[in-house]
């Protein structure tokens, strides 16, 4: 469960960073 959320965050964080 932890690794799933971690991988999700790692995949979504570049998207949020590119927005700002």
C-alpha positions as CSV (number, residue, x, y, z in Angstrom):
1,X,0.0,0.0,0.0
2,X,2.8,2.4,0.9
3,X,4.7,1.6,-2.3
4,X,1.6,2.2,-4.4
5,X,1.0,5.6,-2.9
6,X,4.7,6.4,-3.3
7,X,4.8,5.4,-6.9
8,X,1.6,7.4,-7.5
9,X,3.2,10.5,-5.9
10,X,6.4,10.1,-7.9
11,X,4.4,9.9,-11.1
12,X,2.2,12.8,-10.3
13,X,4.7,15.2,-8.7
14,X,6.4,16.1,-12.1
15,X,2.9,17.1,-13.4
16,X,2.3,19.4,-10.4
17,X,5.8,20.8,-10.7
18,X,5.3,21.5,-14.4
19,X,2.0,23.4,-13.6
20,X,3.9,25.8,-11.4
